[in-house]
Structure formats: C-alpha cells, structure tokens
Amino acid sequence: MHIFEGNLKRFGSGYLMDSNRSNFREQVCQIGVLFSILSGFAIPVSTSLASILSIGVLVCWVVSGQYLVSFEILKKYRISTASAVFFSFLAVGLLYTPESFSIAARNLFKYRQFILIPIYLSFFLDPKTRHRGIQMFELAMVITLMGSIYYAFSPLNGLDDPFINRSIFKNRITQNILMAFLAYLAAWKFLEKPRQRWPYAILVFVATFNIIAMVPGRSGYLALAILVCVLMCQRLGLKGLIPAALCIGGVGLLAYNYSEIFQGRINQAVTEVNEYSVSKIRSRGVDLRMEFYENSLHLAKSNPLFGSGIGSFNLKYHQLMQEKGQVSTANPHNEYIMLLVQNGGIGVCLFLSIFWIGWRATQAMSGLDRALGQAVIAVYFVGCMVNSLMLDTTEGSLFGYLVGIAFAGGISCMEAEDGSSLPKSPADNGNQTIVRDAA
C-alpha cells in the first residue's frame, strides 16, 4: 500500500516514500483509505455514520503519517492550498465574532470539508481507490433511488397526494441534488462506451424521472440542468450548449405538461417572484429567500471587508428582524451572502478562488477525474447562489469528498507533465497496469 503516487523527490521529502515505515502505520493507512471509500456510501445515507467515518479518516491520517503527504500537497497543489487558506480565514473570524465561542465554533465546524479536502487527496492518490469511492457513492444513490420508487408506488403512502415527499435518507432538496450527480455519472459512463455500458442509459432515465416527476426539489432541477450543460460541453465543446439547451427545454416542456409535481413547483416559483414586490406576506420558499437576501445585504454593509465574524449571522439577523418584525432565519439560503455577512468580501473572494483554481486545475486532468471535477465545480458554483450548500452538512460533505476524489487525479497529471516516472507501490509489485483515471 503506497502513500503517494508520484515522484516525491520533486516535492522534496524522501520520508514519504520510506520503505521502512512500520507495518502498524501501513495498516492504519489502509484503514484510512477504507474509511475514505466508505464515506462515499455514508454521506448520502447517514449523517451520523459519515461523521464517524470522517473522524476515523482524520485519526488514521495522523497516526499513519499521511499528514506529511498532505503537507507536501498543500505546498504544490493549489486547490488544496486554497481550501486550507479559506478555512483558516474563517477560523480568524472566531477572534471578532459577537456570538459565543461555542456557537461560533460549531458554525466553523460546518465548513470542515475544506480541511478534509487535503486529507482525502492524500488517501485517494491511487486510481483504483478513486474508482471504488465513486462506486460507493453510486451504490448509495441507487439504493436511494430504489427506495424512492418503491415509496412512490406503494399503496400505503398516500398516492392521492401528488406532492408527497418521496425522499428517503435526506430531505427532498438534498436528495435531488445528489441524484443529479448519479444521473451525470451514469450518463458520462454510458457515453464513453455505449455498447458495453447500456444499463447506465436506463439508470440515467430513471434517475432523471425521479428528480423531475417524483421528488419536489427545485434545486435538483437546477443541478440537473447544469450537469446537462457541463456534459454536453465536455463532449462537444461550447457548441454543446445548443443541444444542452434543446434537451433541457424539451424535457422541461414535457415535465411541465405531464408532471403535476414539476408544474406545481415551477408555477409556485413564478408566482412568488411576481408577487414579491406587491405583497408584504412572506411565507413561502422563493419570496422568503428574496427577503433573506435583501435583509442580509443590508447587514453586510456594516463590515463589508471582514464581516461580523463566523457564526454571527443568526444573531445579527435576529436583531434586525426584531426591528422590522419579519421572519427570522439562521440561514439565508445563499452561501455567498452568508459568507459576505460573516466573513466579508475577503471571505467571498477566497471562496470564489477555490472554484477558479479548481476549474483551471481540471484543464490538466483527464478522464472521469476531469469530468467529475468540472461537474462538481459547476454545480456548487451556481447552486451556492440559491442554497447555503457548504453550510448544509450533506451537501458540504459531498463537496469535500468529490473534490478529494476528482482532484487527486490531478496530482498524477502534474507528475506526467514533468515527464517523471511514477514509482510502483509495494501492492503493485506485480505486472499490474496503473489506470490513469477513475473511469
């Protein structure tokens, strides 16, 4: 079991390839890899299990010495560095937040995925490990899909109500976002080898149907539309936006005419947007969001550069709502606005730099590593405009996990660009061929 795939002399640390590392630490490293892989299954299924596994990954990372790998990656790999710098800046907000330390620290802990990214990168350097990690995520979502379909057609679960929530392990918003990633992965694999992987086409259809016609979550509609655009651009370049638009428009038209759930959610959104400026009643999804945005931007004016400190949003917003007599919230449902209030313009810029650096890093990658990396960046970049995806436990954890899987492949690409050979691990002393991506 190797701890780094690549020429570590270029990273300036001979210790990382020390063949005399104890068997105990080697076994702990393997356990860390196993916990990382299993996290792909746990994140969509159980928050508690995912938290336990993340703690296990952290412990194994320390005990096995993988932290040395992460430190070397931090110095050379910008996506890892950007995530660590961003989290460090959030932590600085503990020094000036008006909120109590315990509450502020809990809020900071919600962004732990940015610390886990360098850790996951060190455990997902092996292409086979990345492949298994993606498979575990797919397995969890296939189980979710089967449960949702069973729940939809079960005679015991209120089929008279077309808007019944048919989500299984997570709420409808979260499930639809995660299901969109399953549809994307299945579509990518089908298009790579249509004849050998035709069952993936069926999975794409069923997953898409589940998002549009079974589970009422508009964020899932948005994520699916983004992923269609990303997939078409990956296959056809910018001109792929044309078939993507036709596909989205055609499916949307069919869904609007034949799915009560889809039609109801779209009509509700349009009505709420139109009535926002003329009605003072804010009791539903879109109009409340717009009110949250407006009030939050007002709060951000008090300290536009550094913000009011991590964990301060709830306190500041509640104080403002006492003056206005409106609905209070601890979540503005917009990650950029949340960061602007709590961490100012600097925090938002550091956050955006992660997307920018990540997207540029994918240009040197290949295969599913590159495709998945671009898909994750695109969905979260846009999705954070309508939801606090990083603040939400499952969505935030998934971001760290998928970034760790996808961008670990970029480290091997960095080595290949320099023409350096990749040493084999003890586990690969045979004549096994190392696959370059997780397809």
TAJOCOR-V988269 format. One record per backbone hydrogen bond with DSSP energy under -0.5 kcal/mol. CO is the residue of the C=O (numbers start at 1). NH is the residue of the N-H. If there is no record, write none. Layout:
BEGIN
co=CO nh=NH
co=CO nh=NH
END
This chain:
BEGIN
co=4 nh=6
co=6 nh=8
co=7 nh=10
co=8 nh=11
co=8 nh=13
co=9 nh=12
co=13 nh=16
co=14 nh=17
co=15 nh=18
co=18 nh=21
co=22 nh=26
co=23 nh=27
co=24 nh=28
co=25 nh=29
co=26 nh=30
co=27 nh=31
co=28 nh=32
co=29 nh=33
co=30 nh=34
co=31 nh=35
co=32 nh=36
co=33 nh=37
co=34 nh=38
co=35 nh=39
co=36 nh=40
co=37 nh=40
co=38 nh=41
co=38 nh=42
co=39 nh=43
co=40 nh=44
co=41 nh=45
co=42 nh=45
co=42 nh=46
co=46 nh=50
co=47 nh=51
co=48 nh=52
co=49 nh=53
co=50 nh=54
co=51 nh=55
co=52 nh=56
co=53 nh=57
co=54 nh=58
co=55 nh=59
co=56 nh=60
co=57 nh=61
co=58 nh=62
co=59 nh=63
co=60 nh=64
co=61 nh=65
co=61 nh=66
co=61 nh=67
co=62 nh=65
co=65 nh=68
co=65 nh=69
co=66 nh=70
co=67 nh=71
co=68 nh=72
co=69 nh=73
co=70 nh=74
co=71 nh=75
co=72 nh=76
co=73 nh=76
co=73 nh=77
co=76 nh=78
co=77 nh=80
co=77 nh=81
co=78 nh=82
co=79 nh=83
co=80 nh=84
co=81 nh=85
co=82 nh=86
co=83 nh=87
co=84 nh=88
co=85 nh=89
co=86 nh=90
co=87 nh=91
co=88 nh=92
co=89 nh=93
co=90 nh=93
co=91 nh=94
co=92 nh=95
co=93 nh=96
co=93 nh=97
co=100 nh=104
co=101 nh=105
co=102 nh=106
co=103 nh=107
co=104 nh=108
co=105 nh=109
co=106 nh=110
co=107 nh=110
co=108 nh=111
co=109 nh=112
co=111 nh=114
co=112 nh=115
co=112 nh=116
co=113 nh=117
co=115 nh=119
co=116 nh=120
co=117 nh=121
co=118 nh=122
co=119 nh=123
co=120 nh=124
co=126 nh=130
co=127 nh=131
co=128 nh=132
co=129 nh=133
co=130 nh=134
co=131 nh=135
co=132 nh=136
co=133 nh=137
co=134 nh=138
co=135 nh=139
co=136 nh=140
co=137 nh=141
co=138 nh=142
co=139 nh=143
co=140 nh=144
co=141 nh=145
co=142 nh=146
co=143 nh=147
co=144 nh=148
co=145 nh=149
co=146 nh=150
co=147 nh=151
co=148 nh=152
co=149 nh=153
co=150 nh=154
co=154 nh=157
co=158 nh=161
co=160 nh=162
co=161 nh=164
co=164 nh=166
co=171 nh=175
co=172 nh=176
co=173 nh=177
co=174 nh=178
co=175 nh=179
co=176 nh=180
co=177 nh=181
co=178 nh=182
co=179 nh=183
co=180 nh=184
co=181 nh=185
co=182 nh=186
co=183 nh=187
co=184 nh=188
co=185 nh=189
co=186 nh=190
co=187 nh=191
co=188 nh=192
co=189 nh=193
co=193 nh=197
co=195 nh=198
co=197 nh=200
co=198 nh=201
co=198 nh=202
co=199 nh=203
co=200 nh=204
co=201 nh=205
co=202 nh=206
co=203 nh=207
co=204 nh=208
co=205 nh=209
co=206 nh=210
co=207 nh=211
co=208 nh=212
co=209 nh=213
co=209 nh=214
co=210 nh=214
co=210 nh=215
co=214 nh=216
co=215 nh=217
co=217 nh=220
co=217 nh=221
co=218 nh=222
co=219 nh=223
co=220 nh=224
co=221 nh=225
co=222 nh=226
co=223 nh=227
co=224 nh=228
co=225 nh=229
co=226 nh=230
co=227 nh=231
co=228 nh=232
co=229 nh=233
co=230 nh=234
co=231 nh=235
co=232 nh=236
co=233 nh=237
co=236 nh=239
co=237 nh=240
co=238 nh=241
co=239 nh=242
co=239 nh=243
co=240 nh=244
co=241 nh=245
co=242 nh=246
co=243 nh=247
co=244 nh=248
co=245 nh=249
co=246 nh=250
co=247 nh=251
co=248 nh=252
co=249 nh=253
co=250 nh=254
co=251 nh=255
co=252 nh=256
co=253 nh=257
co=254 nh=258
co=255 nh=259
co=258 nh=260
co=259 nh=263
co=260 nh=264
co=261 nh=265
co=262 nh=266
co=263 nh=267
co=264 nh=268
co=265 nh=269
co=266 nh=270
co=267 nh=271
co=268 nh=272
co=269 nh=273
co=270 nh=274
co=271 nh=275
co=272 nh=276
co=273 nh=276
co=275 nh=278
co=275 nh=279
co=280 nh=282
co=281 nh=283
co=284 nh=288
co=285 nh=289
co=286 nh=290
co=287 nh=291
co=288 nh=292
co=289 nh=293
co=290 nh=294
co=291 nh=295
co=292 nh=296
co=293 nh=297
co=294 nh=298
co=295 nh=299
co=296 nh=300
co=297 nh=301
co=298 nh=301
co=299 nh=302
co=300 nh=303
co=301 nh=304
co=303 nh=307
co=304 nh=345
co=305 nh=346
co=308 nh=98
co=309 nh=312
co=312 nh=316
co=313 nh=317
co=314 nh=318
co=315 nh=319
co=316 nh=320
co=317 nh=321
co=318 nh=322
co=319 nh=323
co=320 nh=324
co=321 nh=325
co=321 nh=326
co=334 nh=338
co=335 nh=339
co=336 nh=340
co=337 nh=341
co=338 nh=342
co=339 nh=343
co=339 nh=344
co=340 nh=344
co=341 nh=308
co=342 nh=309
co=343 nh=347
co=344 nh=348
co=345 nh=349
co=346 nh=350
co=347 nh=351
co=348 nh=352
co=349 nh=353
co=350 nh=354
co=351 nh=354
co=351 nh=355
co=352 nh=356
co=353 nh=357
co=354 nh=358
co=355 nh=359
co=356 nh=360
co=357 nh=361
co=358 nh=362
co=359 nh=363
co=360 nh=363
co=361 nh=364
co=362 nh=365
co=366 nh=369
co=366 nh=370
co=367 nh=371
co=368 nh=372
co=369 nh=373
co=370 nh=374
co=371 nh=375
co=372 nh=376
co=373 nh=377
co=374 nh=378
co=375 nh=379
co=376 nh=380
co=377 nh=381
co=378 nh=382
co=379 nh=383
co=380 nh=384
co=382 nh=385
co=383 nh=386
co=383 nh=387
co=384 nh=335
co=384 nh=336
co=387 nh=335
co=387 nh=389
co=388 nh=392
co=392 nh=396
co=393 nh=397
co=394 nh=398
co=395 nh=399
co=396 nh=400
co=397 nh=401
co=398 nh=402
co=399 nh=403
co=400 nh=404
co=401 nh=405
co=402 nh=406
co=403 nh=407
co=404 nh=408
co=405 nh=409
co=406 nh=409
co=407 nh=410
co=407 nh=411
co=408 nh=411
co=408 nh=412
co=409 nh=413
co=410 nh=414
co=411 nh=415
co=412 nh=416
co=413 nh=417
co=414 nh=418
co=415 nh=420
co=416 nh=419
co=421 nh=423
co=425 nh=428
co=426 nh=429
co=433 nh=435
END
